[in-house]
Structure formats: structure tokens, C-alpha cells
Amino acid sequence: MGRMMMAIVLTVSALVSPENSSAFTSNEVPFKLYRGYVIVIRGSIGGLTNLNFVVDTGAVPSVVDARIALKLHLRGQWERLDVPTKTLAAERVTVRDVTLGSSHADDLSVIVRDLSFAEEVLGIRIDAMIGLDLLGQSQFTIDYESRKLVFGPVDPSFTTVPYNPGLPYALVVLQVEQEKLGILVDTGANNLVLFESGVRNCRSAMNKVGREKWTSMAGEMPVAKVQPVNAYLGGAAWGKRSAYIPENSANQPLGIEGLLGTVALGNRVAFDPVRKVVAWEQRKP
């Protein structure tokens, strides 16, 4: 999340710096988990260390706070930027020497945004939101149970779904009856979120369960709770798990019909740029 990038996405949660990192091996990086799904991890940019990074695979491109850009004396160009769910005006800059665990970039093109809104809402500092433009350079597994990010080969026993290799984010296909929906796999969401515009042709396959209200940084958001009928993610049945359709999500861009929070898949979820798949360990019944 960190969702100023997303028009209807869920809120980023409070974060705090991970502790006891010495207890982990070099390819394992501890993180803190808040509200059950928001991943916060330590990283560095340039000569600035011990920064708070939100791991946000829906952030396209990665984002640095305006304070960080000022400290590093960064200047860039303002441009109209198309992100998965909207178009926005943003300053694009190049940051140097970015490190998160074993992922490192000498140069990384990012956008600069004022992230103070998150501090106002959460009461904690956010320095950057890091997406797959950095993390997608290597295989990694999110272990929600042990609270660590593990860099290295992905467990071959995991269930997999391929993602589109030509995009800067992981877009997978959720099939609902005969409809194929493009779903962005997002560590910043905690459920399967479907856009009204994306499910127009398969509304009859959405059994209504009820209505809820979510709280986002933009305020309260009414959502419909549904159960997709005959839905499959790759070869795995979605089963009787729920999905959520926010109101006022009828004008999302073509090609992205929803978001899938990684925490909704299981305790261990991986991104594998070698095989071009998202992989997960299915929960035991």
C-alpha cells in the first residue's frame, strides 16, 4: 500500500524499526508487520542509513519522501506519470546506492512525494516505498509467520501463477467463470479487491455476502463483500474466500481489474523473476 499511488487502495499502517537483526543470516532481513499485512523494513539510500521502507509491490515506480530528496540534494524533472490505477504529476529523480537486504541498485529512478500524510495518520515516519523495480531483481520470499524477507531460490513445492513479464509490476490472471481478470499482486493490500469496472461482465458470478466500511487515508470507503463463483488463480481454486468491491471504482484503467494482497495467499509468498511467477504455500485446510 502506501497507497497514494492507488485510487482505491487500503491504508498503510503504523511502522517501527525491526530489531535484533543480528539473529538473521545475510540473506534474511527481519521486518515488522502491522495490521496483519503491512511490511516495514530497514534500508539505506545514499549515505542515509536506518531508513524506514514500506515493501510495496504496487508502488510503480518506487517512491522516496521529499525530505530524503532534499537531504540528498536531488533535482529532477516533473512529468505526467501513469501508475497502475491513475495518472499523476510527479518529480522523477535518480537516487544512488539503494539497499534493502541483498537487493541493491547503484542507480534507481524513483518519484518524489510528500509522505507526511502517512506520518499524520500513523504517527510514524516513512522514508520510502520500495517496489519491484528494486526487489524484482532477485528471487525473494515473504515469510509472514517468522517476520522475515528471505532472498534466494523459491521453494519448488509452492503453488504458482505466472505474471506478465513485460510490466514493472506483477500482474496475474484471476479467472472467474469465463472472464479473465488482470490482478495486480500487491503487498500493500490485505484482501482480494476487485474494481467495479473490471467485473462488469461477471457480476452474476459474484455472490453478495454483505457490505462493509473500510477506512483509508482518504476517509471511509464503502465496499461490497462478495464470493466469486468458480474462480481460479492459476491452477488453484479461490474457493469460498471473499473478495471486496469498493464503490466508486468504476473508472479504473483497462487491464487492471483488481488488487491481490499477498497476505491473503498464505504464510509464505514469493516473487520469482527467474520463472516469472508469484508463488505461495497454500494454507492447510
BELTA-V190932 format. One line per field, one symbol per residue. ss: DSSP state (H for helix, E for strand, C for the rest). phi: phi as a letter, one per 30 degrees, with the letter a starting at -180 (. if undefined). psi: psi as a letter, one per 20 degrees, with the letter a starting at -180 (. if undefined). Layout:
ss = ???
phi = ???
psi = ???
This chain:
ss = CCCCCCCCCCCCCCCCCCCCHHHCCCCEEECEEECCCEEEEEEEECCEEEEEEEECCCCCCCEEEHHHHHHCCCCCEEEEEEECCEEEEEEEEEEEEEEECCEEEEEEEEEEECCHHHHHHHCCCCCEEECHHHHCCCCEEEECCCCEEEECCCCCCCEEEECCCCCCCCEEEEEECCEEEEEEEECCCCCEEECHHHCHHHHHHEEEEEEEEEEECCEEEEEEEEEECCEEECCEECCCCCEEEECCCCCCCCCCCEEEEHHHCCCEEEEECCCCEEEECCCCC
phi = .idddcdbddddcdbaddbhdddcddcbbdbcbbhibdcbbdabbhccchdcccdbdcdbddbcdedddddchdbbcdadcdcebacbcaccbccchcbbicdbbdbbdbccbdcdeddddcibdbcacccddcdddbdabccddchaccckededdddbbdcddccdbccccccchccccdcddbdcccbdccdeddcedbddccddclbbbcccdcjdbdbccbbdchcbciccddicddbbcddicdcdddjbclbbdddddldbbbcbddchbcbacdddd
psi = dkkihqhjrrqqrqrrpqrliiiqrhjppqrqpqkiipppqqaqpcjprlqopponiiooarpqqhgghghjlppapprpporhjrprpqpprpqqmppocjpqphppprqpqojhhhhghhkqpphqopaihghjirpqponhgilqpopaqqoiiqqqpqroijqjroorpopodipopoppooijrjroppqghhjhjkhijnpphaqrpqpriiaqopqppropplqpocjpphbjqrrpoqqkkikqqpioiaqophhihahppqpnigilqpqqoqqq.
